[in-house]
Amino acid sequence: MNLAHLKENSLMRRSTLIAVVLLVFGSALLATLPAHAEYGAIAWDAATGKHAASWHEPTAKRAADAAISDCGASGCKVVTTIRPGMCGALAASEDGKFIGAASRKDRDAARVAALKDCPKKSGECTIRLSDCSK
């Protein structure tokens, strides 16, 4: 009887240890995954100068589709995609015919890069939109 009790006790300890190890390992994996990744996209139409952006979409495709749809012109194309944890910006000339677009780790860096990307021949470009994804 004493031997059976020891075997049962040993099995119980092993099972508890395995459960604790799995719980710790699972928690560590969940902590490394983003809670809710969000994507963004900026679309622009060269012929009309129209532009639009989408933010906080669950996938890059949904972000691109939303930006193109909101752009409102048949020639709208995605000029930059914003991945989770990144920021995006669009700079444009007054008539919207020349643009610069960028995606960077923070909003200010994205704005500066978009302004630098705007062609010099376009005159003065200004930031038309910027935001960040989670």
C-alpha positions as CSV (number, residue, x, y, z in Angstrom):
1,M,0.0,0.0,0.0
2,N,2.8,2.4,0.8
3,L,4.5,1.8,-2.6
4,A,1.2,2.5,-4.5
5,H,0.8,5.7,-2.5
6,L,4.4,6.9,-3.4
7,K,3.8,6.1,-7.1
8,E,0.5,8.1,-7.1
9,N,2.2,11.0,-5.3
10,S,5.1,11.0,-7.8
11,L,2.7,11.0,-10.7
12,M,0.7,13.9,-9.2
13,R,3.9,15.9,-8.8
14,R,5.0,15.2,-12.4
15,S,1.6,16.2,-13.7
16,T,1.6,19.4,-11.7
17,L,5.1,20.3,-12.9
18,I,4.2,19.7,-16.5
19,A,1.1,21.8,-16.2
20,V,3.1,24.7,-14.7
21,V,5.8,24.5,-17.4
22,L,3.1,24.5,-20.1
23,L,1.3,27.4,-18.5
24,V,4.5,29.5,-18.2
25,F,5.5,28.6,-21.8
26,G,2.1,29.5,-23.1
27,S,2.1,32.8,-21.3
28,A,5.5,33.7,-22.7
29,L,4.3,33.0,-26.2
30,L,1.1,35.1,-25.8
31,A,3.1,38.0,-24.4
32,T,5.2,38.2,-27.6
33,L,2.2,38.4,-29.9
34,P,0.6,41.8,-30.6
35,A,-2.8,42.1,-29.0
36,H,-4.3,43.4,-32.2
37,A,-2.1,44.2,-35.2
38,E,-3.3,47.1,-37.3
39,Y,-2.4,48.1,-40.9
40,G,-2.8,51.3,-42.8
41,A,-2.4,52.4,-46.4
42,I,-2.2,55.7,-48.3
43,A,-3.6,55.9,-51.9
44,W,-3.2,58.7,-54.5
45,D,-4.4,59.4,-58.0
46,A,-1.8,61.2,-60.2
47,A,-4.3,62.6,-62.7
48,T,-6.6,64.3,-60.2
49,G,-4.4,64.7,-57.1
50,K,-7.1,63.0,-54.9
51,H,-5.8,61.0,-52.0
52,A,-7.0,59.0,-49.0
53,A,-5.8,56.9,-46.2
54,S,-7.0,54.0,-44.1
55,W,-5.8,53.2,-40.6
56,H,-6.4,50.5,-38.1
57,E,-7.4,47.7,-40.5
58,P,-6.8,44.0,-39.6
59,T,-4.8,43.2,-42.7
60,A,-2.7,45.0,-45.3
61,K,-5.1,44.0,-48.1
62,R,-8.1,45.5,-46.2
63,A,-6.1,48.7,-45.6
64,A,-5.2,49.0,-49.3
65,D,-8.8,48.3,-50.4
66,A,-10.2,50.9,-48.0
67,A,-7.7,53.6,-49.0
68,I,-8.3,53.0,-52.7
69,S,-12.1,53.0,-52.2
70,D,-12.0,56.2,-50.1
71,C,-9.7,57.9,-52.7
72,G,-12.6,58.5,-55.0
73,A,-10.9,58.4,-58.4
74,S,-10.5,55.5,-60.8
75,G,-6.7,55.9,-61.0
76,C,-6.0,55.7,-57.2
77,K,-3.0,53.5,-56.3
78,V,-1.5,52.6,-53.0
79,V,1.7,54.7,-52.5
80,T,2.7,53.4,-49.1
81,T,1.5,50.7,-46.7
82,I,1.8,51.1,-43.0
83,R,2.7,47.9,-41.1
84,P,1.7,47.4,-37.4
85,G,3.6,49.7,-35.1
86,M,4.6,52.1,-37.9
87,C,3.5,55.6,-38.9
88,G,2.7,56.9,-42.3
89,A,2.5,60.3,-43.9
90,L,1.6,61.9,-47.3
91,A,3.0,65.3,-48.4
92,A,1.5,66.9,-51.5
93,S,1.9,70.0,-53.7
94,E,-0.9,72.6,-53.5
95,D,-2.7,71.0,-56.5
96,G,-2.0,67.5,-55.3
97,K,-0.3,66.5,-58.5
98,F,3.1,65.8,-56.8
99,I,3.4,63.8,-53.7
100,G,5.8,62.2,-51.3
101,A,4.8,59.3,-49.1
102,A,6.6,57.5,-46.3
103,S,6.3,54.9,-43.5
104,R,8.6,55.1,-40.5
105,K,8.7,54.1,-36.8
106,D,7.3,57.4,-35.5
107,R,5.0,60.2,-36.9
108,D,7.6,62.9,-37.1
109,A,10.1,60.7,-39.0
110,A,7.3,59.7,-41.4
111,R,6.4,63.4,-42.0
112,V,10.0,64.4,-42.6
113,A,10.5,61.5,-45.0
114,A,7.3,62.3,-46.9
115,L,8.4,65.9,-47.3
116,K,11.8,64.8,-48.6
117,D,10.2,62.4,-51.0
118,C,8.0,65.2,-52.6
119,P,9.7,66.3,-55.9
120,K,11.5,69.6,-55.7
121,K,10.0,70.8,-59.0
122,S,6.5,70.7,-57.4
123,G,7.0,73.8,-55.3
124,E,6.2,73.7,-51.7
125,C,4.8,70.4,-50.4
126,T,2.8,70.2,-47.2
127,I,1.7,67.3,-45.0
128,R,-1.8,66.3,-46.0
129,L,-2.2,63.4,-43.7
130,S,-0.4,61.2,-41.2
131,D,-1.2,58.7,-38.5
132,C,0.2,55.6,-36.8
133,S,-0.9,51.9,-36.6
134,K,-0.9,49.9,-33.4
